[in-house]
Amino acid sequence: MAFVPTGNGLVPAGSAVVPTGKNIESNSLVVRGKVEAWGGVFLPFDIVPDDPDLIVQAVKKACACANIVVLNAGSSKGSDDWSVEQLEEIGTIICHQVNHGPAHHSSAAVVDGTPVWASPTRRSAPRSHWGSTCCLL
């Protein structure tokens, strides 16, 4: 499973300094734990900036090397949330905005025959959301 975190506001976990207004990218740690506990292989990608072309490149690369991709990204709320538009450009959207919270702005797509789950990075979403995301995987 490939995990692609995106966002200009993210810094890698373990960073010595976290600038004001930035967030530590910790969702990959939670998802890695779930995937590996279930016997899966976790393929982490570096943080991708909020740039539509770079997001497309990362998703296509992830789809080429994994049987499922989690795009941990803005998915409809902010000014730089590109995931749905970019997934629609390069694949087929299965659903956008699911009927549950706190991460109801999640979406699913198929890109190059690979399922892609786009889930928001919002810090307000409790870690339990990742449990349900991993169940979908």
Solvent accessible surface area in square Angstrom, and as a share of the most:
residue,aa,sasa,rsa
1,M,19,0.08
2,A,0,0.00
3,F,1,0.00
4,V,0,0.00
5,P,3,0.02
6,T,3,0.02
7,G,12,0.12
8,N,78,0.40
9,G,29,0.28
10,L,30,0.15
11,V,20,0.12
12,P,83,0.52
13,A,45,0.35
14,G,81,0.78
15,S,42,0.27
16,A,109,0.84
17,V,113,0.65
18,V,61,0.35
19,P,63,0.39
20,T,143,0.83
21,G,72,0.69
22,K,75,0.32
23,N,44,0.23
24,I,87,0.44
25,E,14,0.06
26,S,28,0.18
27,N,14,0.07
28,S,16,0.10
29,L,106,0.53
30,V,42,0.24
31,V,0,0.00
32,R,88,0.32
33,G,40,0.39
34,K,72,0.31
35,V,12,0.07
36,E,89,0.40
37,A,84,0.65
38,W,148,0.52
39,G,69,0.66
40,G,34,0.33
41,V,109,0.62
42,F,14,0.06
43,L,58,0.29
44,P,74,0.46
45,F,39,0.16
46,D,126,0.65
47,I,43,0.22
48,V,15,0.09
49,P,63,0.40
50,D,33,0.17
51,D,51,0.26
52,P,39,0.25
53,D,97,0.50
54,L,72,0.36
55,I,2,0.01
56,V,21,0.12
57,Q,112,0.50
58,A,11,0.08
59,V,1,0.00
60,K,83,0.35
61,K,136,0.57
62,A,0,0.00
63,C,11,0.06
64,A,92,0.72
65,C,72,0.43
66,A,16,0.12
67,N,122,0.63
68,I,31,0.16
69,V,0,0.00
70,V,0,0.00
71,L,0,0.00
72,N,0,0.00
73,A,2,0.01
74,G,17,0.16
75,S,4,0.02
76,S,47,0.30
77,K,127,0.54
78,G,43,0.41
79,S,109,0.70
80,D,60,0.31
81,D,32,0.17
82,W,81,0.28
83,S,0,0.00
84,V,24,0.14
85,E,94,0.42
86,Q,15,0.07
87,L,1,0.00
88,E,113,0.51
89,E,123,0.55
90,I,32,0.16
91,G,25,0.24
92,T,84,0.49
93,I,43,0.22
94,I,111,0.56
95,C,49,0.29
96,H,68,0.31
97,Q,82,0.37
98,V,32,0.18
99,N,163,0.84
100,H,74,0.33
101,G,50,0.48
102,P,54,0.34
103,A,1,0.01
104,H,76,0.34
105,H,21,0.09
106,S,0,0.00
107,S,0,0.00
108,A,20,0.16
109,A,2,0.01
110,V,56,0.32
111,V,0,0.00
112,D,102,0.53
113,G,67,0.64
114,T,11,0.07
115,P,60,0.38
116,V,3,0.01
117,W,23,0.08
118,A,0,0.00
119,S,0,0.00
120,P,8,0.05
121,T,36,0.21
122,R,118,0.43
123,R,189,0.69
124,S,80,0.52
125,A,13,0.10
126,P,67,0.42
127,R,122,0.45
128,S,84,0.54
129,H,6,0.03
130,W,5,0.02
131,G,16,0.16
132,S,53,0.34
133,T,1,0.01
134,C,1,0.01
135,C,101,0.60
136,L,111,0.55
137,L,63,0.32
